[in-house]
Amino acid sequence: MRRLRSSVLLCAAVISLIFGISRDVVVQPEFEFIAEETTIEYNWNGFGSGQVPLFIFQNAGITTEILSWSMSISHDPDLLLVDEIEQGQYTASLNGGAGPEFWDAQVLVEGAVIGSINCTFGCAWSTFETAEEVVLILYETAPLVLPRSARNVSG
């Protein structure tokens, strides 16, 4: 088995923040989108598959409750193809296990766009004081390219 190491880059990550307004000055906290480094094994024909969990983490010193988030992620389409996008463990557990009120994931040639609204009227606030798995992307390798490519391959 050969291995393909691909660091999935979060090229543009946007988080929608919905929080209460007070008379004090509110500074928007920083959120970090984390993609685990993943090794996808593939056979001599170039066929392989793997998954990449995506996490959100609030790395500021304060807690902000949010109702929604969205992100986009890119990959090299010469090496990887998005097979499926699933709700991560945290996202699927919202609203007593029913998941978010709104969830949409669109697969693009070079990546994906994903959005989630927990609930419309503030019934499922999220805080990301610890890294929470919000998305799981299932990838397949590009079998027509990999057997002839030495790029990002270790044997």
GIRAWO-V280528 format. One record per backbone hydrogen bond with DSSP energy under -1.0 kcal/mol. NH is the residue of the N-H (numbers start at 1). CO is the residue of the C=O. If there is no record, write none. Layout:
# GIRAWO-V280528
NH | CO
NH | CO
This chain:
# GIRAWO-V280528
2 | 42
3 | 154
4 | 40
5 | 152
6 | 38
11 | 9
32 | 57
34 | 55
36 | 53
40 | 4
42 | 2
43 | 47
46 | 43
50 | 139
52 | 137
54 | 135
55 | 34
56 | 132
57 | 32
58 | 128
59 | 30
66 | 126
69 | 116
70 | 14
71 | 114
72 | 12
73 | 112
74 | 9
75 | 110
79 | 76
80 | 76
81 | 140
83 | 138
84 | 138
86 | 136
88 | 134
90 | 133
92 | 88
93 | 89
94 | 91
97 | 93
98 | 95
99 | 94
101 | 118
102 | 117
104 | 115
106 | 113
108 | 111
112 | 73
113 | 106
114 | 71
115 | 104
116 | 69
117 | 102
118 | 67
126 | 66
132 | 56
134 | 54
135 | 54
136 | 86
137 | 52
138 | 84
139 | 50
140 | 81
141 | 48
142 | 79
143 | 141
145 | 142
146 | 142
148 | 145
149 | 146
153 | 150
154 | 3
